[in-house]
Amino acid sequence: MNSTAKPAALNGQEQLRERPILHAFAFEALFHPPIPIKRPPVIGIGAPNCRTRTTYARKSQSATLQTLYGHCVHFSITVSEMTNPSATAEPVSLRKAQRRFTRSLILDAAREVFSARGFRAATLEEVAAAAGTRRSTIYTHFSDKDDILAAIADEWNEAARDVVAKLPGPCPDRAQIDAWLLDVVEFIERERTPSILLSQLGNAVGAPKALSGTGEVLIEGLAASVPAFEDAALPGEAGGVARAHVMILLREMGFAAMHCTDPANRDFGRHLLVAVGDLFERFLKDHAARNG
């Protein structure tokens, strides 16, 4: 790297405030690499005399590890900071940075291995090999396969809840329902690997316990903006029948979205999505009729 060169502006944004020694840019990778795990191309600019390795985490974190004169320094920059020239990132310890990086690699590798081999057939040795680490390292982050699956589900649930919560309230019309369903399809397209994995496992008899809370999380997201779904969010028997109705709606919505993101079934997927829109519209009208 030319020691006299200054970092260029990223995507037309002004440069982040310069630090005396280091400059670091990083942003999120919104995809998961295939097996074997390969790091994305280096995206970012390092300071003079600084070798940069740009790594990534899912959704909420980005990380850049830099080696300066033999010493590693970590910066974490979120997307909001990348678009805000006045934002700066606080350095954290190298140990913490390494743990985040390794955990991210393990989860990305597990998504791919579990999807390709099947959750029950996959082994931790295969996950470790795909992540470029050792089985013993996995145990410093996760207790077993179920623990890894729970972490994958937690990340997916959080992101999916944000998407389903976008359904306009309190009484969405059909145009709003249809637009919202397209947002769901876009999310499934973006998160296709974990979506397929969790859907297949969640709909099977004897689904892993780690997936037991997914339906409740999505119902909570719906109920946050649309009162018609509040009964389904009630605990225990109080919300039993209502929850069953909404779980069926969610299952059919996921089924349609999966078809929409499959090139071989996309046309039929669009028909399924229309049918799902009909089901949601009827559910909301029935609720309105019962409650005056």
Contacts in CASP RR format, 6 or more apart in sequence:
PFRMAT RR
TARGET T0000
AUTHOR 0000-0000-0000
METHOD contacts of the structure
MODEL  1
MNSTAKPAALNGQEQLRERPILHAFAFEALFHPPIPIKRPPVIGIGAPNC
RTRTTYARKSQSATLQTLYGHCVHFSITVSEMTNPSATAEPVSLRKAQRR
FTRSLILDAAREVFSARGFRAATLEEVAAAAGTRRSTIYTHFSDKDDILA
AIADEWNEAARDVVAKLPGPCPDRAQIDAWLLDVVEFIERERTPSILLSQ
LGNAVGAPKALSGTGEVLIEGLAASVPAFEDAALPGEAGGVARAHVMILL
REMGFAAMHCTDPANRDFGRHLLVAVGDLFERFLKDHAARNG
1 46 0 8 1.000
1 48 0 8 1.000
1 49 0 8 1.000
1 50 0 8 1.000
2 48 0 8 1.000
3 48 0 8 1.000
3 49 0 8 1.000
4 48 0 8 1.000
5 48 0 8 1.000
7 15 0 8 1.000
7 23 0 8 1.000
7 25 0 8 1.000
7 45 0 8 1.000
7 46 0 8 1.000
7 47 0 8 1.000
8 15 0 8 1.000
8 45 0 8 1.000
9 15 0 8 1.000
10 25 0 8 1.000
10 44 0 8 1.000
10 45 0 8 1.000
10 82 0 8 1.000
13 82 0 8 1.000
13 83 0 8 1.000
13 85 0 8 1.000
14 85 0 8 1.000
15 23 0 8 1.000
15 85 0 8 1.000
16 23 0 8 1.000
16 25 0 8 1.000
16 77 0 8 1.000
16 81 0 8 1.000
16 85 0 8 1.000
16 87 0 8 1.000
16 88 0 8 1.000
17 85 0 8 1.000
17 86 0 8 1.000
17 88 0 8 1.000
19 47 0 8 1.000
21 47 0 8 1.000
21 68 0 8 1.000
22 46 0 8 1.000
22 47 0 8 1.000
22 50 0 8 1.000
22 66 0 8 1.000
22 68 0 8 1.000
22 73 0 8 1.000
22 75 0 8 1.000
23 45 0 8 1.000
23 46 0 8 1.000
23 47 0 8 1.000
24 44 0 8 1.000
24 46 0 8 1.000
24 47 0 8 1.000
24 52 0 8 1.000
24 64 0 8 1.000
24 66 0 8 1.000
24 75 0 8 1.000
24 77 0 8 1.000
24 89 0 8 1.000
25 43 0 8 1.000
25 44 0 8 1.000
25 45 0 8 1.000
25 46 0 8 1.000
25 64 0 8 1.000
25 77 0 8 1.000
25 82 0 8 1.000
26 43 0 8 1.000
26 44 0 8 1.000
26 54 0 8 1.000
26 55 0 8 1.000
26 56 0 8 1.000
26 62 0 8 1.000
26 63 0 8 1.000
26 64 0 8 1.000
26 75 0 8 1.000
26 76 0 8 1.000
26 77 0 8 1.000
26 82 0 8 1.000
27 43 0 8 1.000
27 62 0 8 1.000
27 77 0 8 1.000
27 79 0 8 1.000
27 82 0 8 1.000
28 56 0 8 1.000
28 57 0 8 1.000
28 58 0 8 1.000
28 59 0 8 1.000
28 61 0 8 1.000
28 62 0 8 1.000
28 79 0 8 1.000
29 40 0 8 1.000
29 56 0 8 1.000
30 190 0 8 1.000
32 108 0 8 1.000
32 111 0 8 1.000
32 112 0 8 1.000
32 193 0 8 1.000
32 194 0 8 1.000
33 39 0 8 1.000
33 40 0 8 1.000
33 108 0 8 1.000
33 112 0 8 1.000
34 112 0 8 1.000
35 109 0 8 1.000
35 112 0 8 1.000
35 113 0 8 1.000
35 116 0 8 1.000
35 130 0 8 1.000
36 129 0 8 1.000
36 130 0 8 1.000
36 132 0 8 1.000
37 105 0 8 1.000
37 108 0 8 1.000
37 109 0 8 1.000
37 112 0 8 1.000
37 130 0 8 1.000
37 131 0 8 1.000
37 132 0 8 1.000
39 53 0 8 1.000
39 54 0 8 1.000
39 55 0 8 1.000
39 56 0 8 1.000
40 54 0 8 1.000
40 56 0 8 1.000
42 52 0 8 1.000
42 53 0 8 1.000
42 54 0 8 1.000
43 54 0 8 1.000
44 52 0 8 1.000
44 54 0 8 1.000
44 64 0 8 1.000
45 52 0 8 1.000
46 52 0 8 1.000
46 66 0 8 1.000
47 66 0 8 1.000
47 68 0 8 1.000
49 68 0 8 1.000
49 69 0 8 1.000
50 66 0 8 1.000
50 67 0 8 1.000
50 68 0 8 1.000
51 66 0 8 1.000
51 67 0 8 1.000
52 64 0 8 1.000
52 65 0 8 1.000
52 66 0 8 1.000
52 67 0 8 1.000
53 64 0 8 1.000
53 65 0 8 1.000
53 66 0 8 1.000
53 67 0 8 1.000
54 64 0 8 1.000
55 63 0 8 1.000
55 64 0 8 1.000
55 65 0 8 1.000
55 101 0 8 1.000
55 104 0 8 1.000
56 62 0 8 1.000
56 63 0 8 1.000
56 104 0 8 1.000
57 63 0 8 1.000
57 100 0 8 1.000
57 101 0 8 1.000
57 104 0 8 1.000
58 104 0 8 1.000
58 107 0 8 1.000
58 108 0 8 1.000
58 155 0 8 1.000
59 155 0 8 1.000
59 159 0 8 1.000
60 78 0 8 1.000
61 76 0 8 1.000
61 78 0 8 1.000
61 100 0 8 1.000
61 104 0 8 1.000
62 76 0 8 1.000
62 77 0 8 1.000
62 78 0 8 1.000
62 79 0 8 1.000
63 74 0 8 1.000
63 75 0 8 1.000
63 76 0 8 1.000
63 97 0 8 1.000
63 100 0 8 1.000
63 101 0 8 1.000
63 104 0 8 1.000
64 74 0 8 1.000
64 75 0 8 1.000
64 76 0 8 1.000
64 77 0 8 1.000
65 72 0 8 1.000
65 73 0 8 1.000
65 74 0 8 1.000
65 97 0 8 1.000
65 98 0 8 1.000
65 101 0 8 1.000
66 72 0 8 1.000
66 73 0 8 1.000
66 74 0 8 1.000
66 75 0 8 1.000
72 94 0 8 1.000
72 97 0 8 1.000
73 91 0 8 1.000
73 94 0 8 1.000
74 91 0 8 1.000
74 92 0 8 1.000
74 93 0 8 1.000
74 94 0 8 1.000
74 96 0 8 1.000
74 97 0 8 1.000
75 89 0 8 1.000
75 91 0 8 1.000
76 89 0 8 1.000
76 90 0 8 1.000
76 92 0 8 1.000
76 97 0 8 1.000
77 87 0 8 1.000
77 89 0 8 1.000
80 87 0 8 1.000
81 87 0 8 1.000
81 88 0 8 1.000
81 89 0 8 1.000
99 141 0 8 1.000
102 131 0 8 1.000
102 133 0 8 1.000
102 137 0 8 1.000
102 141 0 8 1.000
103 141 0 8 1.000
105 131 0 8 1.000
105 132 0 8 1.000
105 133 0 8 1.000
106 127 0 8 1.000
106 128 0 8 1.000
106 131 0 8 1.000
106 133 0 8 1.000
106 137 0 8 1.000
106 138 0 8 1.000
106 141 0 8 1.000
106 142 0 8 1.000
106 148 0 8 1.000
107 148 0 8 1.000
107 151 0 8 1.000
107 152 0 8 1.000
107 155 0 8 1.000
108 131 0 8 1.000
109 127 0 8 1.000
109 128 0 8 1.000
109 130 0 8 1.000
109 131 0 8 1.000
109 132 0 8 1.000
110 122 0 8 1.000
110 127 0 8 1.000
110 130 0 8 1.000
110 131 0 8 1.000
110 148 0 8 1.000
110 149 0 8 1.000
110 152 0 8 1.000
111 152 0 8 1.000
111 193 0 8 1.000
111 194 0 8 1.000
111 197 0 8 1.000
112 130 0 8 1.000
112 193 0 8 1.000
113 122 0 8 1.000
113 126 0 8 1.000
113 127 0 8 1.000
113 130 0 8 1.000
114 122 0 8 1.000
114 149 0 8 1.000
114 152 0 8 1.000
114 197 0 8 1.000
115 193 0 8 1.000
115 194 0 8 1.000
115 196 0 8 1.000
115 197 0 8 1.000
116 122 0 8 1.000
117 126 0 8 1.000
119 145 0 8 1.000
119 149 0 8 1.000
119 197 0 8 1.000
119 201 0 8 1.000
119 208 0 8 1.000
122 145 0 8 1.000
124 135 0 8 1.000
124 138 0 8 1.000
124 144 0 8 1.000
124 145 0 8 1.000
125 135 0 8 1.000
127 138 0 8 1.000
127 148 0 8 1.000
128 134 0 8 1.000
128 135 0 8 1.000
128 137 0 8 1.000
128 138 0 8 1.000
131 138 0 8 1.000
138 148 0 8 1.000
142 148 0 8 1.000
142 151 0 8 1.000
146 208 0 8 1.000
146 209 0 8 1.000
146 210 0 8 1.000
147 210 0 8 1.000
149 201 0 8 1.000
149 208 0 8 1.000
149 210 0 8 1.000
149 211 0 8 1.000
150 210 0 8 1.000
152 194 0 8 1.000
152 197 0 8 1.000
152 198 0 8 1.000
153 198 0 8 1.000
153 210 0 8 1.000
153 211 0 8 1.000
153 213 0 8 1.000
153 214 0 8 1.000
155 194 0 8 1.000
156 191 0 8 1.000
156 194 0 8 1.000
156 195 0 8 1.000
156 198 0 8 1.000
156 214 0 8 1.000
157 213 0 8 1.000
157 214 0 8 1.000
157 217 0 8 1.000
157 218 0 8 1.000
158 217 0 8 1.000
159 187 0 8 1.000
159 191 0 8 1.000
160 187 0 8 1.000
160 191 0 8 1.000
160 214 0 8 1.000
160 217 0 8 1.000
160 218 0 8 1.000
161 217 0 8 1.000
161 218 0 8 1.000
161 220 0 8 1.000
161 221 0 8 1.000
163 183 0 8 1.000
163 184 0 8 1.000
163 187 0 8 1.000
164 184 0 8 1.000
164 218 0 8 1.000
164 221 0 8 1.000
164 222 0 8 1.000
165 221 0 8 1.000
165 222 0 8 1.000
165 224 0 8 1.000
165 225 0 8 1.000
166 180 0 8 1.000
166 183 0 8 1.000
166 225 0 8 1.000
167 176 0 8 1.000
167 177 0 8 1.000
167 180 0 8 1.000
167 222 0 8 1.000
167 225 0 8 1.000
167 226 0 8 1.000
168 176 0 8 1.000
168 180 0 8 1.000
168 225 0 8 1.000
169 225 0 8 1.000
169 226 0 8 1.000
170 225 0 8 1.000
170 226 0 8 1.000
170 227 0 8 1.000
171 226 0 8 1.000
171 228 0 8 1.000
171 284 0 8 1.000
171 288 0 8 1.000
172 180 0 8 1.000
172 226 0 8 1.000
172 284 0 8 1.000
174 277 0 8 1.000
174 281 0 8 1.000
177 277 0 8 1.000
177 280 0 8 1.000
177 281 0 8 1.000
177 284 0 8 1.000
178 277 0 8 1.000
181 253 0 8 1.000
181 256 0 8 1.000
181 257 0 8 1.000
181 273 0 8 1.000
181 276 0 8 1.000
181 277 0 8 1.000
181 280 0 8 1.000
182 273 0 8 1.000
184 253 0 8 1.000
184 254 0 8 1.000
184 257 0 8 1.000
185 257 0 8 1.000
185 260 0 8 1.000
185 261 0 8 1.000
185 273 0 8 1.000
187 257 0 8 1.000
188 195 0 8 1.000
188 254 0 8 1.000
188 257 0 8 1.000
188 258 0 8 1.000
188 260 0 8 1.000
188 261 0 8 1.000
189 260 0 8 1.000
189 261 0 8 1.000
192 261 0 8 1.000
195 257 0 8 1.000
195 258 0 8 1.000
196 258 0 8 1.000
198 211 0 8 1.000
198 214 0 8 1.000
199 254 0 8 1.000
199 258 0 8 1.000
201 207 0 8 1.000
201 208 0 8 1.000
201 211 0 8 1.000
202 208 0 8 1.000
202 211 0 8 1.000
202 214 0 8 1.000
203 251 0 8 1.000
215 247 0 8 1.000
215 250 0 8 1.000
216 233 0 8 1.000
218 250 0 8 1.000
219 229 0 8 1.000
219 232 0 8 1.000
219 233 0 8 1.000
219 243 0 8 1.000
219 246 0 8 1.000
219 247 0 8 1.000
219 250 0 8 1.000
220 233 0 8 1.000
221 229 0 8 1.000
222 229 0 8 1.000
222 232 0 8 1.000
222 246 0 8 1.000
223 229 0 8 1.000
223 230 0 8 1.000
223 232 0 8 1.000
223 233 0 8 1.000
226 284 0 8 1.000
228 283 0 8 1.000
228 284 0 8 1.000
228 287 0 8 1.000
228 288 0 8 1.000
229 246 0 8 1.000
231 238 0 8 1.000
231 239 0 8 1.000
231 242 0 8 1.000
231 243 0 8 1.000
232 239 0 8 1.000
232 240 0 8 1.000
232 242 0 8 1.000
232 243 0 8 1.000
232 245 0 8 1.000
232 246 0 8 1.000
232 247 0 8 1.000
233 239 0 8 1.000
233 243 0 8 1.000
234 240 0 8 1.000
234 242 0 8 1.000
234 243 0 8 1.000
245 283 0 8 1.000
246 283 0 8 1.000
249 276 0 8 1.000
249 279 0 8 1.000
249 280 0 8 1.000
249 283 0 8 1.000
252 272 0 8 1.000
252 275 0 8 1.000
252 276 0 8 1.000
252 279 0 8 1.000
253 276 0 8 1.000
253 280 0 8 1.000
255 272 0 8 1.000
256 269 0 8 1.000
256 272 0 8 1.000
256 273 0 8 1.000
256 275 0 8 1.000
256 276 0 8 1.000
257 273 0 8 1.000
259 265 0 8 1.000
259 266 0 8 1.000
259 268 0 8 1.000
259 269 0 8 1.000
259 272 0 8 1.000
260 266 0 8 1.000
260 269 0 8 1.000
260 270 0 8 1.000
260 272 0 8 1.000
260 273 0 8 1.000
262 269 0 8 1.000
END
